Amino acid sequence: MSWDLSKPLPGDETALRRLRRAWWVWWLAGLGALAAGAALLSKELGLGLAGWFGVNLLALGGVMGFVWSLLGRHRRTTDGPVLAVLGPGNHLTILRGVLIAQLPGYLLFPWPGGWLAWLPALTYGTVQAADYLDGYLARRANLTTPLGERLDIEFDGLGLMLATALAVHYGQLPAVYFFTVGIARYLFLAVGWWVQRTGRPTRPLPPSATRRGLAGVVMELGVAALWPIAPASMMTLAGVLVGVPVLVGFVRDTLVYVGALAPEAPRYRRLRDQAVRFASRIAPPFLRAALLLLLGPVLVARWAATDLRLIPLLLETLFLGMIVLGLAGRAGAAGMVVVFGLELAFGGVSPEGLAAWGLAVAIYLAGTGAGSLWQPELVLVTRRAGERR
């Protein structure tokens, strides 16, 4: 007999009381975080501070109410007891929710001035750092439960929606990115609700390393787009490069979910394998060659001119070598995206520089493909942090 995980089993009340005490601590911590944010923004927002605080207080109440409703799910099995200790992983997940609740108030105002402009990026960046660590800690401590899994999924969707909304609000990303990628999860849920209302069955989605990897990149772009120094042209290009495969995957998953596409069908599997092979094996070497042709002469000229910006030049040369050789090339592409991106942000974006930076983003997404010497990053793509073999 199955048991409703949201309801306590006999003998669970003691554990639930401990969980609720921890919940109250997080509620007070959330109020303290809002108060600290209000103190920092008081001069910047003036009388508008009440609006920022009020909107975020409502968001915090919704987040904590959602956590409260799921405390009874903190059990390893359906008929197992409620665990009395949240564990470090779940504490980090709740911290993510508390920080996410600080974001919606920024939608009421223009980008803050001075160093305060970094607050949205720092807030969402911390959310994403905790997103990597919470699952790792929960899996290493063997404290993965329906509570943590549900909170992780919902906070991912909510945080991404608010971050992309802010990036659009600040002019960093086009509005179409929000109405597709930013709310993709909620569009998916709406489709599922409509299908179930019509009485048609739905199908579970098969596991996908590609889906998980793209979700991580989408959230990384959400952080980058909130950097005050990030040029809008670069963020828009990254939005296109990231958004297209995300939308393709979204359509595929939706068709599978509503039963219009059978993932086990031989024709679909053949087409999927061909598409994956092209994207991950065939296309990346051409991207590597294009980046070498575009950026290589520029770096050679800078070395010949004894460019005074020695550290960026050394790093970009190293990263380009890693990419061209396929020697931890995805890590090299990530480094190129950051270092070369900062150079463009401070020195000005040229068409050639934008194209080279876009190629680095594409290689970061697809990997270095055939002919690579070493691709250790594949482990990070195919296995979650802290997951045992």
N, C-alpha and C positions, 0 to 999 in steps of 0.2 A: 504494500500500500504506500503510495506517495504522500508526502506531507507538504503543506504549504510552507515554503521556507521563510515567509514573512511572519509566521506565527510561532511562538515559542513552544517547545516540547515541555512536558512535565520535567521539572528540575532545572529549567533554563533561567529562571528568574534571577538567581544570584549572578550569573554571567552577564545577563542583560543589564543589571544595575551597574556593574562595573563599566560596561560599554557606554552606558548613558552618562556616567560621570566623566568619562573621557570626552564624550560628545559635548558636554557643558564646557569643558576646558577649551575645546576648539571653538565653540561659540564665542566665548570671551576673548580668545585670541583673535578671532575675526573682527570683533568690535575694536580691539586694540589696533589692529592693522588699519582699519578704516580711520580711526582717530589719528594715527601717525600720518597717513596719506593726506588727511584734511589739514593737518598742521603744516605739511610741506607745501600744499597748494593754496593756502589761505590768501597769501598776497597776490598770487597769480589769478585766482578766480574771483576774489572779492565776494560780492553778494551771491554770485553763482555757486559758491561752495555748498550752499544748502541743497541745491539740485544734485550736485555730484554725490554728496553724502547720502541723500535720500534714495536716489536710484540704486546706489551700491548697497545700501542697507536692505532694500527689498531683494536684491540679488543674493545677498548673503543669507537672508531668511529663507529664500527658496532653496539654496544649496544645502543649508544645514537641515532644513525640513526633509529634503530628499535623503540625506544621510541617515537621519533618525528613522525614516520609514524602512530602511534596509538593514538595520542592526540585527534583526532576527535572522538574516541570511548569512551571518558570519559563522558558518559551519562547514566542515569539510565535505560531508555527505548529507544526503537528504534526510536520513533518519538519525544523523549524528547530533551530538550536543552543540549548543552555541558555545563558541570559544570566548573565554573571558578576557583575552588579551588581543588587542588589535594588531600588534606587531608593527615594526618600523615601516614596512611597506604600505600598510593601510593608513598609518599616520601621514606619510608623505602624500598619499592620494588625497586625503582630506585637506592637507595643506594646499594642494593644487586647486581644490574647489574654493577655498578661502581666498586665494590670490585671484582666481578668475572673477570672483565677485567684485574685485576692485576695478574691472575694466569697463563695464557699460557706462559709467558716469562720464568717461572721457568723450563719449559720443555727443555730449551736449555742447562741447566747446571746441574751438580750433586747437591745433597742436600747441601745447604749452611752450613758453619761451625758455631760452637758456638751457641749463642742464636738466631742468624739469621735463624737457622734451623726451628725455630718455626713460622716464618712469614707465610708460606703457610697454616699451621694449624690454626693460628690466623685469617687469612683472610677468609678462608672458614668457620671457626667456627662462625665468626661474620655474615657471609651470612646466616647461618642456624638459628642463634638466631633471626635475622631480619625476616626470613621466617616465624617463629612462630608468631612474633608480628605484622607483616604487615596485615595479614588476620584478626587477632583479632581486631586491631584498625579500619580497614575498616568496619568490620561488626558492631562494636559497634557504629561507627559514621554514619552508614547507607550510606556509600560511596563506596559500591561494584559496580563496573562498568565493562564493557567488557575490558576497558584499563587495570585495575589492574589484572583481571583474566587472560588475555592473557600474560601479563608480568610475572605473577607468574609462569605460566606453563612453559614458555620458559626459564626463568632464572633457574627454578628447573632443567630442562634437561641439560642446558648448564653448570651449576655449577657442577652437578654430573659427567658429562662427563669429565670435566677438572680435578676435584678432583681425580677421579679414574685413569685417565691417569697419573697424578702425582704420585699416590700411586704405580702404576705399574712401572713407571720410577724410583722410589726410591727403588724398590724391596720389597715393603710391601704387594702387592697383585699380584696374578698370572695374566698373560696377558689375559687369557680366561675370567677373571672377567670383564675386560674392554670391550671386544668384545661381551659380553652378557649383563650384568647388566648395565655397564657404558654407553652404547649407545642404551639401550633398547628402549627409546622413539624414537630415529631416525630410528631404525629398524622397529618399528611399523608404523611410518609415511611413510617409504619406501614401506612397504607392502600395505598400503592404497593407495599410489600413483599408484602402479602397478595395483591394483584391479580396480581403477577408469579408468586407461588407457585402460583396457580391456573391459570397458563398463559395468562392473558388479556393482550392488548397494552395499553400505556398510550400516551397522547397528550401531546405537549409543550403547555405552557400558552402561549397567545398573550400578547404584551406587553401590559402594563396600567399606565397612569400612575396609576390609582386605587389599584392594589395597592401600588405603590411609595410613594405619598403616605401611605396608611394605615399602612404599616409604619413610616414615619418618626414619625408621631404616636404610635403605640403605644410606641415607644422613648422619645419625649419624656415620655410619661405615666409610663413606668418610672422616669425620673429624678425627676420631680416627686413621685411617690408616696413616694420615699425622703427627701424633705425633712422634717426633724423638726418644722417649723412647719406643715406642710400638714395641715389638718383631714381626718379620715377621711371625713366626710360629703361633702366636695368631691371627694376622690379616688374615692369610690364612684360618685358621679354621673358623673364623667368616664369612669370605667371602663365604665359602661353606654352612654354616648354613643359611645365609641370602640369598645367591644366588639361592639355589634350589627352595624355595617357590616362589621367585620372578620370576624365569624362568617358573615355572608351571603356575603362574598367567598370565605371558606374553603370553604363548601359548594359554591359555584359552581365554584371551581378543582378541587375534588376530583371533582365530577361530570364535568368536562372531562377530567381526568387519566385517569379509569378508562373513558372512552369512553361514559358515559351521557348526555353533553350535547355537542352539536356546536356550537361557537361560530360556525360559518359558516352555521348554519341560519337562514333568513329570519325565522322566528317568534321565535327567541331574540334575534336582532339587533334586531328591532323592540321586544321587551320590554326589552332592555338599554338601547336608546336612550331609550325612554320613562322608564325608571327614572333614568337619568343626567340627563335633562332636568329631571325633577321635583326631584331632589336638588340639582342645581347651578344651575338657572335659576328654577324656580317657587317652591320652598320658601324659599330664602334671603331674598327681600324681606319675607316674612311674619315671619321670624325677626328681621330688622332692625327692623321696625315694633314687634314685641313688646318688643324690648330698649329701644327709644326710649320706649315707653309705661311700661315698668317702671322704667327707670333715669333717664330725663330729668327727671321731677319731683323726684327725690331730689337730683340735681345742682343743679337750679334753687334748691331750698330751701337747699342748702349754700352756694351763692353769695350768696343773700339774707341768710344768717346770718353772713356773713363768716367762714366756716370757717377755722380757723387752719392746717389741713393743706392748705396752698396747693398744694404741688407735686403730691401725688396728685390733688387736685381738677382742676388744670390738665391733667394727663395724661389723666385719665378723660374729661374734656370733649373733649379733642382726639381720643382714640380713639373715643368715641361718634360724633363728627362724621364721622370717617373711615368708620366702619361704616355709618352712615345714608346717606351720600352714595355709598358704594361707591368711595371714593377710596383705593386701596390698603387696602381694607377688611379683607382677611385679615390684613395686618400690624397694622391697628388692633385686630382681635379678639385677636391674639396679645398685644399690649400690654395690652389690657383684662384678659385672663386672668391675666397676671402681676401688674399693679398692683392691680386690684380684688381679685384673689385674696389678695394680701398684706394688703390692708386688712381683708378678712374674717378672715384667719388671726389677725391681731393684735387686731382689734376685736370679734370674735365673729360667728358665722354665723347670720344670720336666714333664715327661709324665703324672703323676697323677695330677699335678697342671693344666696342659693344659686341661685334660679331665674334671676336676671340673669346670674350667672356661668356657669351651664349654657348659657344662650343664646349667650354669647360663645364658649364652647367649640364649640357646634354651628356657629356662623358660621365659626370658624377651620377646622373640618373641611370645610364645604360651600362656603365662599366667600360672596360677597355677591350673586351671581346677576344676574338681569335688572335693568336700570336702573342698573347700576354705571357710574361715570364713568371708572374706571381700575383695571385688575386686573393689575398687573405681576407678582404672585406666581404667575400661571399658568405662567410660564416655569420657575419652580422646581419646580412640580408635574409638568410634562410633560417636562422635560429634566434629566438628572443633572448634578451639579456638575462643571464642567470639560469637559462633553461639547460638541463643536463642532456647529454647525448642519449 
